[in-house]
Amino acid sequence: VQLQASGGGLVQPGGSLRLSCAASGFTFGTYWMYWVRQAPGQEVEWVSATNTGGGRSYYGDSVKGRFTASRDNAKNTLYLEMDNLKPSDTALYYCAKDPRAYASNWATDSMPRLRLRDFDSWGQGTQVTVSS
């Protein structure tokens, strides 16, 4: 399994970025996929979860209404569109794979408590810095 996140960078507050996660080594379309992030000195924070078909996504409270997760199963790629970015969004963003095929391993109301170690695979992360 390989997950390669990209698209991070330096952006001013209020700006936008689009992250991508290229997946390989598994049947991408049969797994829920997630974005999580970790700011310096902070615990990992769950950002989003997207179901296998991409028709449903769930978000952490801190990003709800500003971030949109999506996926293209034909391209084996997960995306995160981030709008109205804030300095508090500064973090290393990881894409991660659900350990369970076809259905999420967790109830949606427990997702805010997810940590990187709960996933069986995650990428190297891409840095997002929001600063003027």
N, CA, C and O of each residue as an XYZ file, in Angstrom:
528
protein
N       0.833     -1.193      0.000
C       0.000      0.000      0.000
C       0.868      1.243      0.000
O       1.797      1.376      0.797
N       0.547      2.149     -0.909
C       1.249      3.449     -0.928
C       0.220      4.559     -1.031
O      -0.720      4.491     -1.822
N       0.419      5.586     -0.211
C      -0.429      6.765     -0.230
C       0.483      7.980     -0.315
O       1.281      8.229      0.589
N       0.366      8.726     -1.391
C       1.257      9.860     -1.648
C       0.444     11.140     -1.646
O      -0.268     11.435     -2.606
N       0.551     11.900     -0.563
C      -0.164     13.171     -0.466
C       0.664     14.288     -1.087
O       1.892     14.282     -0.998
N      -0.005     15.239     -1.712
C       0.665     16.384     -2.328
C      -0.288     17.571     -2.365
O      -1.476     17.443     -2.070
N       0.260     18.731     -2.734
C      -0.564     19.914     -2.898
C      -0.469     20.923     -1.775
O      -1.070     21.994     -1.853
N       0.279     20.598     -0.729
C       0.435     21.543      0.360
C       1.278     22.734     -0.051
O       1.862     22.761     -1.134
N       1.329     23.710      0.827
C       2.128     24.894      0.556
C       1.806     26.006      1.522
O       1.124     25.810      2.528
N       2.313     27.183      1.195
C       2.097     28.381      2.007
C       0.965     29.191      1.373
O       0.996     29.481      0.177
N      -0.015     29.546      2.170
C      -1.154     30.306      1.657
C      -1.553     31.350      2.702
O      -1.371     31.147      3.902
N      -2.093     32.459      2.228
C      -2.522     33.512      3.140
C      -3.879     33.153      3.756
O      -4.651     32.403      3.159
N      -4.165     33.675      4.925
C      -5.495     33.458      5.523
C      -6.589     33.863      4.540
O      -6.497     34.888      3.865
N      -7.623     33.032      4.480
C      -8.702     33.262      3.540
C      -8.492     32.608      2.190
O      -9.405     32.570      1.365
N      -7.303     32.097      1.961
C      -6.992     31.468      0.690
C      -7.458     30.032      0.599
O      -8.108     29.512      1.506
N      -7.117     29.400     -0.510
C      -7.553     28.034     -0.786
C      -6.381     27.172     -1.238
O      -5.402     27.657     -1.804
N      -6.514     25.885     -0.970
C      -5.575     24.883     -1.460
C      -6.341     23.617     -1.769
O      -7.399     23.363     -1.193
N      -5.807     22.825     -2.676
C      -6.384     21.519     -2.964
C      -5.309     20.453     -2.781
O      -4.294     20.444     -3.479
N      -5.550     19.568     -1.839
C      -4.644     18.459     -1.608
C      -5.081     17.245     -2.418
O      -6.270     17.044     -2.668
N      -4.109     16.447     -2.822
C      -4.385     15.198     -3.517
C      -3.672     14.067     -2.793
O      -2.651     14.274     -2.137
N      -4.221     12.883     -2.921
C      -3.589     11.688     -2.349
C      -3.687     10.587     -3.394
O      -4.771     10.073     -3.669
N      -2.558     10.236     -3.966
C      -2.502      9.170     -4.963
C      -2.301      7.840     -4.254
O      -1.354      7.674     -3.486
N      -3.194      6.898     -4.515
C      -3.162      5.598     -3.833
C      -2.758      4.492     -4.794
O      -3.084      4.529     -5.980
N      -2.051      3.519     -4.268
C      -1.678      2.346     -5.062
C      -1.452      1.160     -4.147
O      -1.250      1.316     -2.943
N      -1.489     -0.018     -4.728
C      -1.206     -1.235     -3.963
C      -2.413     -1.875     -3.324
O      -2.278     -2.880     -2.625
N      -3.589     -1.323     -3.543
C      -4.812     -1.918     -3.029
C      -5.980     -1.474     -3.906
O      -5.834     -0.579     -4.739
N      -7.128     -2.100     -3.715
C      -8.300     -1.759     -4.512
C      -8.951     -0.528     -3.900
O      -9.802     -0.624     -3.016
N      -8.529      0.631     -4.394
C      -8.868      1.925     -3.798
C     -10.363      2.093     -3.589
O     -10.794      2.548     -2.530
N     -11.151      1.732     -4.581
C     -12.584      1.986     -4.553
C     -13.354      1.167     -3.534
O     -14.559      1.374     -3.384
N     -12.716      0.251     -2.830
C     -13.420     -0.574     -1.857
C     -13.137     -0.165     -0.411
O     -13.565     -0.841      0.524
N     -12.415      0.945     -0.232
C     -12.077      1.392      1.125
C     -12.502      2.834      1.359
O     -12.324      3.698      0.500
N     -13.069      3.080      2.542
C     -13.232      4.450      2.978
C     -11.848      5.075      3.102
O     -10.873      4.405      3.440
N     -11.787      6.358      2.823
C     -10.522      7.073      2.912
C     -10.690      8.307      3.797
O     -11.782      8.862      3.916
N      -9.598      8.718      4.406
C      -9.639      9.761      5.425
C      -8.527     10.775      5.214
O      -7.483     10.473      4.636
N      -8.775     11.966      5.692
C      -7.733     12.958      5.896
C      -7.643     13.221      7.393
O      -8.653     13.366      8.082
N      -6.412     13.278      7.872
C      -6.144     13.676      9.245
C      -5.003     14.684      9.193
O      -4.286     14.761      8.195
N      -4.834     15.447     10.251
C      -3.767     16.440     10.259
C      -3.135     16.521     11.632
O      -3.745     16.162     12.639
N      -1.906     16.995     11.654
C      -1.203     17.156     12.924
C      -0.429     18.455     12.915
O       0.477     18.647     12.104
N      -0.787     19.334     13.811
C      -0.059     20.585     13.990
C       1.109     20.343     14.937
O       1.073     19.405     15.734
N       2.145     21.176     14.862
C       3.306     20.992     15.744
C       2.906     20.961     17.218
O       2.226     21.862     17.710
N       3.335     19.922     17.905
C       3.054     19.821     19.329
C       1.633     19.445     19.684
O       1.255     19.455     20.856
N       0.847     19.114     18.679
C      -0.568     18.790     18.920
C      -0.844     17.329     18.595
O      -0.077     16.668     17.895
N      -1.965     16.847     19.127
C      -2.435     15.507     18.765
C      -2.926     15.513     17.313
O      -3.284     16.554     16.762
N      -2.932     14.328     16.719
C      -3.526     14.185     15.387
C      -5.016     14.503     15.466
O      -5.699     14.095     16.406
N      -5.510     15.230     14.477
C      -6.923     15.617     14.417
C      -7.552     15.030     13.164
O      -7.041     15.210     12.059
N      -8.649     14.335     13.340
C      -9.396     13.813     12.197
C     -10.033     14.966     11.438
O     -10.646     15.847     12.042
N      -9.889     14.965     10.097
C     -10.410     16.039      9.259
C     -11.642     15.587      8.488
O     -12.670     16.262      8.509
N     -11.543     14.432      7.799
C     -12.664     14.009      6.962
C     -12.629     12.513      6.736
O     -11.598     11.856      6.879
N     -13.800     11.996      6.375
C     -13.950     10.609      5.971
C     -14.817     10.581      4.726
O     -15.809     11.307      4.651
N     -14.467      9.764      3.757
C     -15.232      9.664      2.515
C     -15.537      8.206      2.227
O     -14.655      7.350      2.296
N     -16.789      7.930      1.905
C     -17.176      6.546      1.704
C     -16.611      6.013      0.386
O     -16.000      6.760     -0.379
N     -16.815      4.724      0.125
C     -16.154      4.077     -1.005
C     -16.519      4.696     -2.353
O     -15.661      4.839     -3.225
N     -17.778      5.058     -2.523
C     -18.204      5.632     -3.795
C     -17.973      7.118     -3.920
O     -18.052      7.679     -5.013
N     -17.685      7.758     -2.797
C     -17.452      9.198     -2.809
C     -18.714     10.035     -2.666
O     -18.651     11.263     -2.712
N     -19.846      9.389     -2.494
C     -21.086     10.142     -2.392
C     -21.335     10.751     -1.035
O     -22.168     11.648     -0.905
N     -20.632     10.286     -0.019
C     -20.806     10.816      1.330
C     -19.455     11.111      1.953
O     -18.527     10.305      1.888
N     -19.369     12.295      2.561
C     -18.177     12.664      3.318
C     -18.614     13.264      4.648
O     -19.678     13.872      4.762
N     -17.777     13.076      5.628
C     -18.041     13.579      6.975
C     -16.834     14.393      7.408
O     -15.706     14.125      6.995
N     -17.089     15.401      8.253
C     -16.032     16.359      8.575
C     -15.955     16.650     10.062
O     -16.943     16.586     10.794
N     -14.737     16.975     10.475
C     -14.570     17.469     11.825
C     -15.182     18.857     11.968
O     -15.305     19.596     10.991
N     -15.563     19.200     13.185
C     -16.253     20.469     13.405
C     -15.407     21.673     12.997
O     -15.951     22.679     12.541
N     -14.105     21.587     13.152
C     -13.248     22.738     12.881
C     -13.112     23.046     11.388
O     -12.670     24.135     11.022
N     -13.486     22.106     10.532
C     -13.335     22.329      9.085
C     -14.670     22.280      8.349
O     -14.731     22.564      7.153
N     -15.721     21.928      9.046
C     -17.027     21.774      8.409
C     -17.447     23.096      7.762
O     -17.360     24.157      8.379
N     -17.901     23.016      6.519
C     -18.325     24.200      5.791
C     -17.209     24.892      5.022
O     -17.473     25.766      4.196
N     -15.962     24.507      5.289
C     -14.827     25.119      4.601
C     -14.057     24.116      3.750
O     -13.488     24.479      2.720
N     -14.038     22.857      4.179
C     -13.294     21.819      3.469
C     -14.269     20.876      2.782
O     -15.361     20.616      3.285
N     -13.856     20.366      1.618
C     -14.657     19.386      0.886
C     -13.760     18.245      0.437
O     -12.788     18.448     -0.291
N     -14.097     17.050      0.879
C     -13.351     15.860      0.473
C     -14.065     15.187     -0.687
O     -15.294     15.175     -0.757
N     -13.287     14.636     -1.583
C     -13.863     13.910     -2.708
C     -12.873     12.857     -3.163
O     -11.737     12.810     -2.690
N     -13.307     12.023     -4.073
C     -12.420     10.985     -4.596
C     -12.778     10.679     -6.036
O     -13.917     10.844     -6.471
N     -11.761     10.225     -6.764
C     -11.959      9.759     -8.128
C     -11.428      8.325     -8.162
O     -10.219      8.110     -8.240
N     -12.324      7.358     -8.104
C     -11.893      5.969     -8.026
C     -11.229      5.500     -9.318
O     -10.407      4.584     -9.297
N     -11.579      6.118    -10.430
C     -10.936      5.754    -11.691
C      -9.465      6.170    -11.697
O      -8.642      5.560    -12.380
N      -9.145      7.211    -10.932
C      -7.767      7.702    -10.856
C      -7.071      7.296     -9.559
O      -5.920      7.666     -9.325
N      -7.775      6.531     -8.712
C      -7.200      6.098     -7.418
C      -6.685      7.293     -6.616
O      -5.589      7.252     -6.056
N      -7.475      8.337     -6.570
C      -7.033      9.573     -5.933
C      -8.111     10.141     -5.016
O      -9.295     10.175     -5.352
N      -7.658     10.584     -3.848
C      -8.478     11.264     -2.859
C      -8.099     12.736     -2.870
O      -6.928     13.075     -3.037
N      -9.082     13.614     -2.694
C      -8.827     15.053     -2.724
C      -9.358     15.717     -1.453
O     -10.247     15.199     -0.778
N      -8.790     16.863     -1.159
C      -9.318     17.714     -0.096
C      -9.232     19.151     -0.572
O      -8.146     19.722     -0.671
N     -10.387     19.728     -0.865
C     -10.471     21.136     -1.242
C     -10.638     21.939      0.031
O     -11.587     21.728      0.785
N      -9.713     22.867      0.275
C      -9.710     23.651      1.513
C      -9.904     25.115      1.167
O      -9.071     25.708      0.481
N     -10.979     25.694      1.628
C     -11.297     27.095      1.375
C     -11.321     27.874      2.672
O     -11.424     27.302      3.757
N     -11.224     29.200      2.545
C     -11.248     30.083      3.705
C     -10.288     29.591      4.793
O     -10.665     29.453      5.957
N      -9.069     29.336      4.396
C      -8.082     28.775      5.315
C      -7.742     29.751      6.428
O      -7.712     30.966      6.233
N      -7.485     29.179      7.606
C      -7.149     29.957      8.788
C      -5.771     29.542      9.287
O      -5.316     28.437      8.990
N      -5.101     30.405     10.038
C      -3.794     30.002     10.600
C      -3.881     28.716     11.419
O      -2.913     27.959     11.487
N      -5.033     28.467     12.039
C      -5.201     27.248     12.830
C      -5.270     25.984     11.965
O      -5.238     24.874     12.496
N      -5.365     26.142     10.646
C      -5.334     24.990      9.740
C      -3.911     24.553      9.424
O      -3.709     23.534      8.763
N      -2.932     25.303      9.883
C      -1.529     24.952      9.652
C      -1.217     23.609     10.292
O      -1.384     23.432     11.498
N      -0.762     22.663      9.476
C      -0.515     21.311      9.969
C       0.078     20.476      8.846
O       0.123     20.888      7.686
N       0.528     19.294      9.230
C       0.922     18.266      8.267
C      -0.315     17.417      8.009
O      -0.889     16.845      8.935
N      -0.718     17.340      6.757
C      -1.945     16.641      6.389
C      -1.607     15.267      5.822
O      -0.780     15.133      4.920
N      -2.263     14.255      6.371
C      -2.079     12.881      5.940
C      -3.366     12.332      5.340
O      -4.463     12.630      5.813
N      -3.220     11.531      4.300
C      -4.341     10.704      3.882
C      -4.140      9.308      4.462
O      -3.011      8.842      4.617
N      -5.231      8.664      4.774
C      -5.155      7.366      5.451
C      -6.236      6.433      4.944
O      -7.295      6.866      4.489
N      -5.952      5.167      5.029
C      -6.837      4.125      4.517
C      -7.523      3.397      5.677
O      -6.893      3.079      6.686
N      -8.808      3.142      5.515
C      -9.552      2.357      6.500
C      -9.020      0.916      6.519
O      -8.735      0.361      5.458
N      -8.882      0.313      7.680
C      -8.419     -1.070      7.710
C      -9.458     -2.082      7.248
O      -9.131     -3.246      7.017
N     -10.711     -1.646      7.111
C     -11.818     -2.543      6.774
C     -12.320     -2.223      5.377
O     -12.515     -1.054      5.044
N     -12.533     -3.242      4.555
C     -13.037     -3.037      3.208
C     -14.550     -2.827      3.204
O     -15.269     -3.377      4.039
N     -15.011     -2.036      2.268
C     -16.426     -1.829      1.928
C     -17.217     -0.976      2.917
O     -18.181     -0.326      2.513
N     -16.856     -0.955      4.162
C     -17.586     -0.157      5.143
C     -16.586      0.478      6.096
O     -15.477     -0.023      6.280
N     -16.996      1.587      6.700
C     -16.096      2.213      7.660
C     -15.904      1.322      8.882
O     -16.827      0.640      9.327
N     -14.694      1.344      9.408
C     -14.400      0.571     10.608
C     -14.964      1.238     11.859
O     -14.957      0.652     12.941
N     -15.457      2.477     11.701
C     -15.886      3.247     12.869
C     -17.222      3.925     12.616
O     -17.541      4.278     11.481
N     -17.983      4.101     13.648
C     -19.171      4.931     13.557
C     -18.755      6.381     13.373
O     -17.724      6.807     13.894
N     -19.552      7.136     12.634
C     -19.160      8.514     12.315
C     -19.002      9.359     13.577
O     -18.168     10.264     13.609
N     -19.787      9.078     14.616
C     -19.669      9.916     15.810
C     -18.414      9.611     16.623
O     -18.083     10.353     17.548
N     -17.712      8.528     16.288
C     -16.445      8.237     16.954
C     -15.242      8.711     16.154
O     -14.114      8.651     16.644
N     -15.462      9.176     14.943
C     -14.334      9.579     14.095
C     -13.502     10.717     14.655
O     -12.288     10.726     14.448
N     -14.097     11.684     15.358
C     -13.250     12.731     15.943
C     -12.182     12.203     16.907
O     -11.220     12.910     17.208
N     -12.338     10.991     17.384
C     -11.358     10.439     18.325
C     -10.293      9.599     17.624
O      -9.424      9.031     18.285
N     -10.349      9.515     16.300
C      -9.377      8.716     15.569
C      -7.970      9.286     15.682
O      -7.782     10.502     15.718
N      -7.007      8.413     15.737
C      -5.599      8.769     15.728
C      -4.915      8.026     14.599
O      -5.440      7.035     14.091
N      -3.754      8.498     14.211
C      -3.073      7.929     13.053
C      -2.863      6.424     13.239
O      -2.933      5.666     12.272
N      -2.611      5.999     14.452
C      -2.336      4.586     14.705
C      -3.564      3.693     14.492
O      -3.442      2.471     14.409
N      -4.742      4.309     14.406
C      -5.955      3.514     14.188
C      -6.063      3.017     12.747
O      -6.782      2.058     12.468
N      -5.352      3.670     11.842
C      -5.400      3.288     10.433
C      -4.305      2.266     10.135
O      -3.307      2.192     10.852
N      -4.495      1.480      9.078
C      -3.459      0.505      8.766
C      -2.444      1.045      7.766
O      -1.369      0.469      7.601
N      -2.777      2.138      7.102
C      -1.833      2.733      6.158
C      -2.080      4.231      6.074
O      -3.220      4.695      6.101
N      -1.001      4.966      5.975
C      -1.104      6.417      5.746
C       0.125      6.879      5.002
O       1.157      6.208      5.000
N       0.006      8.032      4.371
C       1.091      8.542      3.554
C       2.079      9.353      4.370
O       2.027      9.367      5.600
N       2.987     10.033      3.666
C       4.064     10.764      4.349
C       3.628     12.156      4.784
O       4.339     12.823      5.535
N       2.475     12.595      4.322
C       1.962     13.896      4.709
C       2.417     15.007      3.782
O       3.465     14.918      3.141
N       1.607     16.053      3.725
C       1.959     17.255      2.973
C       1.694     18.458      3.869
O       0.647     18.547      4.511
N       2.648     19.381      3.908
C       2.589     20.498      4.857
C       1.719     21.621      4.305
O       1.885     22.049      3.163
N       0.807     22.082      5.119
C      -0.003     23.257      4.806
C       0.319     24.324      5.846
O       0.211     24.084      7.048
N       0.711     25.494      5.376
C       1.021     26.612      6.263
C       0.162     27.800      5.857
O       0.206     28.252      4.712
N      -0.611     28.296      6.799
C      -1.492     29.438      6.551
C      -0.953     30.614      7.350
O      -1.001     30.629      8.580
N      -0.444     31.588      6.629
C       0.201     32.711      7.299
C       0.242     33.910      6.365
O       0.359     33.767      5.148
N       0.143     35.079      6.952
C       0.282     36.293      6.155
C       1.728     36.774      6.146
O       2.037     37.789      5.522
